[in-house]
Amino acid sequence: MRGLSDEFIGDLKTGKLRGFLEAVYQDQTLCLEIRDEYVSIYYRGGNLFRIKPSAAGYSVAFDSNYSEDKKKTIQQIRPGDYQKWIENIPALKSEMDNWFFRHPKPEREIQQLIVNENNHGALARDTDYFIADIEYADSENSSRFDMIALKWLSKGPTRKMRKLTPAFIEVKHGDSALAGSAGIEKHVADISSFLSDTEKKKSFYKELEIVFEQKLKLELIQGVPNLTEGIEINTETNPELIFIFANHKPTKSVLRRELEKVSYMADYAELKARCDIKIATSSMMGYGLYSENMWSLEDFIK
């Protein structure tokens, strides 16, 4: 189950790992995500650092797949030399930039833009969703989602409520990503299977509460009121499955065709009883997520 020990959180907030958290605060291109007793720091959607406990304290690793010359920077730094890793963030980012130039990952970059818009800065006080995780994958419950969010309406007293609705978000960049083995229909089938398993869903919700509250402790999410109690997943309302379609060409028919396929699925009525499918539209040109800009599947097709 995802989550960090109290000691790990303390070392990130005020201890030996504080420099990494400061780097995330100061650099909007970085994003820290909580895993099962380790953290990943992402840059442009790629894993810049993986920090996990070790016999000597903590071990820091850079994903060498993003480096053309693996001896150039990586092998010169010991896993436990925290300050050296932090000092070399610009060099490591440059190596990743070179890799992304040849192997672009626009969907992952968009995910980080969404995190930044909805979790940080002044906008986070006004948007209606907070991002709890990106690149969620769990082999135990056979699930994978681009992003996990919590719906927390920003209007008046609703921001003071502590029962929140989970939202599973899938990001699609361009029309070529809408169909096929990883297309819209596949994601809908996956969420249907996941939500039909009561035990998987219950365990996931508990994990989501832990991760979100730990992100609040690490001050990775802004715009949240001071709560005397922790947050709670609202099991009385349907979770949402939100699709974000970036740069769909309006004159193409593929989006309508793939969405209509979903509405014709044999178990669509059963799925609608367990999950609200939404299509996100932007507020002008940004990536802030607002409840008013979420369309139901049926209304969007119309």
C-alpha positions, -999 to 999 in steps of 0.1 A, spaced: 0 0 0 13 34 -9 24 57 18 55 69 37 66 63 73 65 92 98 103 92 97 104 95 59 80 124 60 100 141 88 133 138 68 116 153 38 101 182 58 130 191 81 157 164 79 183 151 55 160 150 25 147 186 29 168 198 -1 148 176 -25 115 189 -12 128 225 -15 139 218 -51 103 206 -59 89 238 -42 111 260 -63 109 243 -96 75 240 -113 88 215 -137 94 190 -109 67 169 -93 70 146 -62 48 115 -60 44 91 -31 49 54 -37 51 24 -14 77 37 11 96 56 -15 91 88 -36 96 95 -72 104 130 -84 93 135 -120 106 159 -146 85 164 -178 68 131 -169 101 112 -166 115 97 -134 143 121 -124 149 106 -89 137 76 -69 144 81 -32 140 51 -9 152 40 25 185 21 27 208 7 54 228 40 53 198 63 53 183 68 19 194 58 -16 189 82 -45 188 69 -81 184 86 -115 167 66 -143 197 59 -165 174 52 -195 172 90 -199 210 94 -202 229 90 -234 263 90 -216 256 71 -184 291 76 -171 291 113 -176 270 123 -146 254 94 -129 283 72 -119 301 102 -104 275 105 -77 271 81 -47 235 70 -40 236 86 -6 253 119 -16 220 140 -14 236 174 -19 255 162 -50 223 149 -65 205 182 -59 234 203 -73 233 182 -105 196 186 -111 202 210 -140 227 186 -157 203 156 -152 174 176 -166 195 185 -196 202 148 -203 165 141 -200 157 170 -224 180 154 -250 162 121 -246 127 137 -248 138 155 -280 141 121 -297 114 103 -277 86 129 -269 60 120 -242 35 148 -245 8 131 -224 31 128 -194 41 164 -198 5 175 -199 -1 155 -166 25 176 -148 10 208 -162 -23 197 -148 -7 190 -114 9 224 -113 -23 242 -122 -45 225 -97 -22 218 -68 1 248 -65 -2 286 -64 -32 309 -63 -52 289 -88 -53 259 -65 -77 278 -42 -102 282 -70 -102 249 -90 -124 220 -81 -100 191 -83 -67 183 -65 -43 157 -81 -34 130 -56 -12 110 -80 1 106 -115 12 74 -133 -6 53 -108 1 16 -113 -6 -13 -89 3 -49 -98 -17 -62 -68 -50 -48 -80 -41 -49 -117 -48 -12 -122 -32 16 -140 -44 52 -143 -28 83 -157 -39 105 -128 -59 102 -96 -78 133 -83 -101 142 -56 -131 164 -64 -133 192 -38 -155 220 -50 -141 255 -43 -174 273 -38 -180 286 -3 -187 261 24 -181 230 2 -143 237 5 -147 231 42 -162 196 37 -139 166 43 -159 139 23 -144 139 -12 -152 122 -45 -124 104 -63 -118 109 -100 -98 87 -123 -83 108 -151 -70 96 -185 -51 120 -207 -51 116 -245 -29 137 -267 -39 139 -304 -64 118 -323 -41 88 -328 -43 80 -291 -81 77 -290 -86 42 -305 -68 9 -303 -54 -12 -275 -49 18 -252 -78 39 -265 -109 52 -249 -129 20 -250 -101 1 -232 -99 26 -204 -136 24 -198 -135 -14 -197 -106 -12 -173 -124 12 -149 -156 -9 -151 -136 -40 -141 -118 -22 -113 -149 -7 -97 -168 -39 -98 -144 -54 -73 -155 -42 -39 -124 -52 -21 -100 -36 -46 -120 -4 -45 -121 -3 -7 -83 -8 -4 -77 18 -31 -98 44 -13 -80 38 20 -46 42 1 -59 74 -15 -68 89 18 -33 82 32 -14 95 1 -35 127 -1 -31 135 36 7 129 34 9 153 4 -9 179 25 17 173 53 45 179 28 27 211 16 26 197 -20 -11 208 -23 -22 244 -16 -57 259 -12 -69 233 13 -85 246 46 -71 236 79 -91 205 89 -94 192 125 -98 157 110 -84 141 79 -102 138 46 -125 109 38 -135 93 5 -172 98 -1 -185 63 -9 -221 76 -12 -215 92 -45 -201 77 -78 -165 82 -86 -157 100 -118 -138 88 -149 -126 120 -166 -111 121 -201 -89 150 -211 -85 152 -248 -56 175 -257 -54 189 -292 -82 169 -308 -88 181 -343 -125 191 -345 -130 182 -381 -120 146 -374 -147 120 -366 -126 96 -345 -135 111 -311 -172 110 -317 -169 75 -331 -149 61 -301 -172 78 -276 -203 63 -293 -186 29 -290 -185 34 -253 -222 43 -251 -230 11 -270 -211 -12 -247 -231 -41 -234 -225 -32 -198 -227 6 -202 -258 10 -181 -242 -11 -153 -211 10 -155 -231 43 -153 -246 30 -120 -210 28 -106 -192 56 -122 -199 91 -138 -180 94 -171 -170 130 -178 -153 149 -206 -132 178 -194 -132 211 -213 -109 239 -206 -116 273 -190 -104 294 -219 -69 279 -226 -57 266 -192 -54 233 -174 -74 242 -143 -102 216 -137 -136 230 -129 -168 211 -122 -188 234 -145 -166 225 -174 -172 187 -171 -196 173 -197 -214 140 -194 -206 115 -221 -241 118 -236 -241 156 -236 -207 158 -251 -217 135 -280 -247 157 -286 
